[in-house]
Structures are given as structure tokens and as C-alpha cells.
């Protein structure tokens, strides 16, 4: 079997496509179940964040796997396959491992070096484990990705190369001012109580806002977030929870709003923002239509790869040309939309006194951000870890065959000792034990060198065929080898951190 990943991210697709292709939790679970039901895949995991959707699978056929995974992504995202295909990327075997390790280190993030992706990878693994779609390969892969990401953050200064999306977004809202000075005394409204919203609330509290109001569809979750903010030893900020129905009223008192929900529609319309500020929505300037960015034909893989590689500058230019002008006058309300699909109507940016920062504008702002020298060190770590993971997987691939060989040898020894008992029934226990031990030592010594050597050879690139050779030479029963593999896969202690 072989590792395959098919996905799209902020690097390959415009925000409008990512927005439409976003996968809520229930859709992720159904995608995993349907992937396993598909013929080419025996394991599956999905990594879905605000700026990427990736489907990982252990497949037995590359081309069939790519076709099936692409079709499943289209079906469950609701974006037609013909429309989605130009934005998809494919990574296979070591390149797939390299991709996930790079993602875990924050090298592929919108803001380089951000650490929140580690939590999202952990959640993806947990979902695969809960649904039993992540087997030995994906458990090992995602566990190792988490370790590589932690290593990158602990051994390098990658954190200095970027910040979390929340921090970066607040810096964009502050428009060059010190964030702490900008936030001091402000009232903040946080819409949503998930991981990103919790991070936003904690970040706002550290910047020194005067009050945080948390609104969420499930009031209990909003209450829990508020408890964390105000508990002894916490941030010390004044905080309270409200129902989602109270958002419009709270909007009239807020200075800054951060929204990140799983809603499929808008949470804040331009009309609601205008009403809260006492403005007329008709006074907002019109946004020019975005020119289309042509994509190559889906079948032309080479042109598609070049388009993905070289087209980012074109797409950024289009975004710069079409991002609506921010409202005139002093900023009365700052809006940070971290949701995908978006929570806040883009038309709100054209209202007087409103500044809006969303995922799309963050992508544009971060595209030209300088990369720290630490990034090169992280790339070296990733390359070393990919090589080590590949060697370990190749060695693990032959382990069931070696175990099956030794099991067969033990069976031969047991059979010969039983035959000896029948021929020499007068042997006492001490004599029998000595003979048994001698035969076992002979067999172990004969098998030791070849099994150690075959593991070494199998761990090298191109070593996958040694397991097949070993099975053929010793006429091992394939079902016995498969039984060893299943026992390893079903080990309850495997893949748990």
C-alpha cells in the first residue's frame, strides 16, 4: 500500500473556492467513511482548516486513488469536480510525507511558523482514530508529524518567522500601531467559542482590552470560555457570555469584533453593521467585479503544476485590484473574520468608520512577509525526518514477514521435539530441556544474520521487495504474514500519545 494526499489550500486556490469547499465536522466524518468504502483506500484521514482541505489515504493504486479521492472531495465539498480539479494538488509516498511534515512545522501556513496547525493535525488524527479510519500508516504518519512540528518549534526560531492568524490579524487592524496601545480600553466581541475563537479571546485579553463578550450558538460553550478568561490566575479581563441573538445589540457597544464560527452563511451582514453604527447601507461604495483568473484544462497536469507554481502573483494582483476600499474616516469598528467560509459580509468594509480584515486580506498581507533564516533550519529538519520516516516504514513493512518466519521456525522446532519424544520416550526433563534449548539456539543463530540484514536492506530506498523475496524463499503462508500485520494494527497501545 502507498500514501497519497489530494487537497487544496490557500496556495493553490482562491479564497472563494476554499470558502465553498469548506467541510464541517459531520461532512468530514462522512468523507472518511466513504473514502474507506472506496476500493483503492484502506486508511483515510482528513485535515480541514480555514485555509486547507486535504484527504490522506493509504491506497493500492495511484491513478485510481487520485481519481477516487478527487471525486470524493468534490462530492462532499459541494464544488463540482471540473471546477475543483484545477486547484487540487497531489503528493505521493515520500512527497506526501514531506508535505505533511512541512505543514506541521508551519512552513505551508498562511502565516509562516504559526503553531495552531499542530492542534488541527492532532484533531484530524483523533477523528481518524475515533472512526477507525486511521490505521498503522496514518497513525504513524500523523504522530510523527506532531513530533516533527514540536521539534521545529523547540529547536529553531520558526516562531519568530510568523505569528498566529489572530495576532497577525490584530496587527493588520492596528494598521501599524502597537497592538497593545491600539487595543487598550476597547470592548471586544468574540463570535464563536471553538479553538480559534478561544485563541482570539485569550489574545485579546493579553493585549489589554477592557472587556470581552463571547457569543455562541451553544451558550454552555460560551460560558466555559468566559470561565477560563476570568478564573483566578487567568487573564483577569472582564468577560461575559451572551446568546447569539444578542449579537446585534452587542455590536452597538463593541469596538472590535472577531468572528470564527462553523456557520455556512453570514453571521454579520453589512446591513447589521451599518445599523449598529447608525449608517445608511446605501452609502457604501460599490465593489468592482473580480476579473477571472484562467485555469488550465484539468487533464493538462504539466500546465496545471506550472499554473499553481507561478500563478500566485497573478492571483495576488487580482485580489489587490478587487479588495473593496475600506470605509472613510476614523475607525469606529474593527472587524476580524477568521472563518472559512466567511462570517462577515465583505460589503461591511465599504462603510464609513469600518475596517475589515478577513482570510483573503491576510493572505495578501502575508504573501510578501520576510522569511526568517530559521526557515532553512526547519526545512533541513523536515528533510531529515522524512528520510527517517521512510526508512522506518520500509523496515516496518518487512517486520511481519520476519515475525512469520520466526514463528514458522519455532513451529518446526516444536514439531521435531515432539517427534523426538516419541522416538526417545525415556528422556528425563533435564535432557529434554537441554536438547530443546540446543535446537532453538541453532535455529536462532541460522536466522539471526539474514533477518537482521534483510531489515537493514529493506530500510533503504527501493528495499520494499525484500519482504516479497523472504516470503518466496521460505515459502511463507501469506495469510500468516497478514495475521501478524493485523495483530500489529489492532494493538490498542499503537498510535496513542
N, C-alpha and C positions, 0 to 999 in steps of 0.2 A: 504494500500500500504506500501512497505518496501524499505529501502535504500540499494542499492547494489553497490559495486565498484569492477571492474575487471581491472587489469592492470599489468604492468611490469615496473621495474626500474633497476637502477644500482646495487641494492641489490639482485635482483633475476635473472638478465640476463646479459650475457657478452656484451661488447660494440658492438661487431659485429652484434648481434641480434638487439640491440637498434637502431643501425645505420640504419639497413634495415627497421625497423618498424616505423621510424620517420614519423610524419604526418604534411605535410604543411598545411597552413591555409585553402585552399579550400577543402582538404581532411577531415579536422576537421569538417567543416560545413556539408559536405555530410554525415559524420559518425553520426552526431547528428540527421539529418533529417531521416536517415534510422533507427536509434535507435527508434525514436518516431513512425515510421511506423511499427516497430515490435510489435507483440501482447503483450508481457509481460511488456512493458515500457510505462509510461505516462509522464515522465520527463527525461531529459538527459543533461549532461554536460561533457565536455572532458577537462582534464588537460594534456597538452602535452608540455614538456620541453626538454632540451637537454639530460636529464637522467631519464625521466619517461614518460609513456603514460598511463593514467588512464581514464576509462569511468565510470561515475557515472550515476545511473538511479534509478527511483522510480518504482519498479516492483510489480506485484501481485503474482508472483510465483517464488520461489527461484531457483529451479533447471532449470526451463525453462529460467529464466533470465540469469543465469550463462552461459548456453549453447548459448543463443542468443547473449549476449554481447561478448563472446569469439569469436564466428563466425564472428561478425561484425568487431571486432578488426583485425582479420586475413584478412578479405576481404579488408579492407581499408588500412591496413599497407603493404599488398603485401607479407607477410610472411605466409606460409601455416599453417593451424590450427594445424596439427600434430607436426610441428616444434615449433610453438609458445606456445602451451599448457604447456609444462614442465616449462616454465618461468613465467607463469601467477600466480598472487595471487588473492585471493578473500576475501573481507571483507563484512560483512553483519550487518545491523542495528547499534547497539552501537559501534561495532568494526570498521565499516566503518566511523562513526563519529570520533572515536578516531584516525583513520589513517589520515584523512584529517587535523584534528587539529594538529597532530604531524608534518605533512608535512608543515603546515602553520608556525609553530614555528621554522622550520629549523632542527628538530630532525632527519628527514629522508633524509636530503640533503647529497650530496657527501662531502661537507664541512659543518660540523655541525654549525648551528647558522646563516647561510647566510640569508640575508633578501630579496634577489631578488625574492624568491619564492612567496612573498606576491603580487608582481606586476603580476606574472604569474597567480595566483589564481584569481586576480581581472580581468584579461583579459579573463580567462575561464568563469567567471560569466557574463561578458559583452557580450561575444559571445552567451551564452545561452539565455540571455535576448533579444539580437538583433534578434535571430532566433525563439524566443518564445518557446524554448525547456526547459527552466528552469522555473518551476512552484513554488508553495508555498514552498515545501520541500527543493528544491535545492537552491532557493533564500535565505531561512533562513539559510541553512547549510553553504553556501559559505560566506554569510555576516558575520555569526558568526565566521567562520574560520579566516576571515580577522581580526576581533576584537581580537580573541584569540592570533593570531600571533603578533599583535601590543602590546597586553598586555605582552606577554612573553618578547618582546624586551625592553619594558619600565620598567618592574618591576624586571627583572633579568639581570644578566651579560652574557646572552647567546651569545651576540655579541663577547665576549672575547673567547668563545669556538671555534670560527671559523671565517673565512673571506669569502668575496665573491670569486667566482671562478676566477675572474680576478686577484684579489690581490694574491690569493693563487698560481695561475699560474705564475704570475710575480716573486713570491718568488722562485718557482721551477726553473725558467730561471736564476735567480740571483745566484742559487747554493750556498746558504749560505751567500752571501754577502748582505750588506744592500741594499735594493731595490733602495732607493734614490741615493746612491752612484753609483750603477750599471747603473741606467737609465740616470744619469746626462750627458747632451750633446748629447744623442743619437737621431737619426732620427727614427721615428716610422711610420709604415704604418698600418692603420686600414682598413680591408676589410669588408664592410657591414656597414649599418647605422641604424640597428634595436636597440632594447633596450639593448642587451648585448654588441653590438659594441659601442653604446653611453656610456655605463658604462666603457668599456675598454678605450675609448678615454679620458674620464674625469679622470680615474685613472692614466693613463699615464701622463696626464697633471700635476696632483698633484705630481707625482714622480719626475718631473723636466726634462722631455725630452726636447730637443731643438726644435723639430718640429714634427707635426703630419700631415700626409697626409691621407685623407679619400677617399676611392674608393667605389663606389656603382653602381649597375646596373641602379638605378634611380638617376640621377645626382642631382635632386632637393633635395632629402633627404640627400645626402652628403653635399650639400651646407648649408642646415639648421643646420646640426650637426656642421659644421665649424663655422657658425654664433654664435652658442651657446658658442663654445670654445673661440672665440676671442672677444665676446661682452664686453663692459665696465662692470667691476665687475665680469667678468668670470675668467677663469683660467689664461689668459694672455699669453698662449703659442702661438707660431706661428703655423698657421694651414691653410691648403688649401684643396680643393676638386678636384678630378680628375675622369675621366671616367674609367670604368673597363678595357677598352682596354689599359690604361696606366699602369696597374699594373706591367707588366714585366719590363718596364723602371724604375718605382719607386723602384722595387726590387733591382736594382743595387745600389741604394743610401741608402737603408734602413739598419738600424742596428737591428731593432726588428719589427716583423710583428705579428699582432693579427688579426685573421680571424674568423668571425662568420656570415655566410650567410645562407640563406634557400636553397642553391643550392643542387640539387640531385646528382651532380657529383663533381669531384675535381676542386677546384679553382686554386690551385697551385700544379703542378706536380713536381716530383723530378727533371725532366729534366729542367723545368723552373728555379728552384732554382739553379741547377748546372750551367746553362747558365749565370745567374745573377752574380754568384761568379767566373765565368771563370774556372769551373771544368769540368772534363770528367765524365759523369754519369756512365760509365763502371767501374770506380774506386771504386764505392760504394760496401761495403761488402754485402754478401747475408744474408737474414734473414731466420733462420730456420723455418720450418713449425710448426704451433702450434698443439700440441697434443690435441686430442679431450677430452672433459670432459663429461663422460657419464651422461645422464639424465634418470630418471626413466620413466617407462611407464606412459603416461598421465592418464590412468584410476586409477593408484595406488595413491590416494590422500595422504595417510599417508606417503608413501615413498617420494612423491614429497615434502611435507611440511618439512620432515627431511632433504631432499637434499638441499632445499632452505636455511634452517636454518644453516646447518653445512657445506655446500659446498663452502662457500665464501673463506675459507682458501685455498681449493684446487684450485679454480679458480685464486686466487691471486698468488699462486705458479706457475701456468701455465703462467700467464702474466709475472711474473718476469723472467721466463725461455725463453720467446719468444719475449720480447720487444727488438727491434734492438739496438745494441750498438750505442751510439752517436759518431758522427764523431770525428776524432783525431784532435789535435792541438788547438790553441786558438779559441774561439768562434767569428766568423765573422758575423754570422746572427742567431738571436734568433727568433724562431717561436712558437707562442702560438695559438693552434687550439681549439676553444671553440664550434665548430659547431657539430651538430649531424643531418645527417651523416657528417663525417669529410670533411673539406675543403682542407686540406693539405695532400699530399701523404706521407704516413709513411716512404717511402724509402728515403725521404729527410734527415731523421735523420742519415743516414749512410754516408752522405757526410762530408768530412773534413771541420771543422770550423762551422758546423751547430749544433745547439741544438734545439730539437723539444719537446715541451710539449703539449700533447693533453688530451682529456677527459679520455682516458684509463689510461694514466700515472698519471693523477691527482687522479683518483680513487685509484690507488695503493698507491700513496704517502699519501693520506688522511686516508687510512684504519687503520693505526696504530697511527693516531694523538691522543694525550691525550684529554680526555673529561673533561671539566671544571665541578666543583661542581655545577655550576648553572644549568646544565642539569637536575639534580634531581629536582630542584625547578620548572623548566619548565614542567617536567613530572607530578608534582603534580598539576600544573595549568591546564594542559590538562585533567587530570582525573576529576578534579572538574568541568571543563567546559563541559565535555562530559555528566556528570551526570545532570547538569543544563539544557543542551540542550535536553536531553531525557525527563526530566520532563516537560519542556515547550512544546515539541512536543506532548507528551501524553495529556497534558491539552488542547492544541490547537485542538487536534483531537475531543474532546468532545464539543468544543465551538459551532460548527454549530448545534449540537443536542439541546444544551441548548437554543440557539437563536430560533430554530424552535419551541421548547416547549413554550417559552415565546410569540412567535408570535401566536401560536395556542391559548394560554390563552387570549391574547389581542383580538383575533377574537371572542372567546366565550363571553368576556365581552361586546364587541361591539354589538354582536347579542342579548344578554339579555337586554341591554339598549334600543335597537331598539324595542324589544318586549314590554318592559315596556312603551315606548312612545305610543305604540298602545293601551295598556290597560289603561293607565292614561294620556290621551291627555291634561288634564288641568294643568299639572305640569308646573310651570314657570321655566325660565332659571336657576335661583339660585338653586332651588330644584333639578332640573335635574343634574346640575353640582355637587352638593353635593352627590347625590346618585351614580353618575358615579365614583367620586373620592373614595367613600367608598368601592365600589365593587372592584375597581382596587387595593386599599390598601390590602383588604382581600386576593385577588389572589396573589399579590406580596409577602405578608407575608407567605402564604402557600408554595410558590415556593422557597423562599429565602434559607431556610436551606437545602433542598435536593439538589438544584442546586450548592450551594457553596460546600457542602460536596462531591457531585459527581465529581466536578472539582478537589478537593483535592485527592480523591481516584484514579482518572484517571491519575494524575501526577506521581503516584507511579509505580514502576516496576510491570508489569502484569495488569495494570489498563486499558488496551485497551478495555476490554469487557464491561466496564460501559456504554459507549455510546450506544452499542447494547441493553443493558438492559433497558436504559432510553427510547429508541425508542419503545421497545416492551411494556413496562409498560403503556406508554401514547398513544400507537397506532399512532405514528407519521408517516406521509407520507414520505417515503424515498426520493421522488422527491423534497419535500420541503427542507429537510436537504441538499440534493445535490445542490439545488439552492443557499442556503446560502454559501456553500463551494465555488461554482463558483464565487459568488459575491466577496468573500474574495480574491480569486485567481486573479480576474481581476481588483482589486483595483490598479489604476495607481500609487499610492504612495507606494505600497508594494515592498520590495526588492530593493529599490533605496537608495543609500547612499549619 
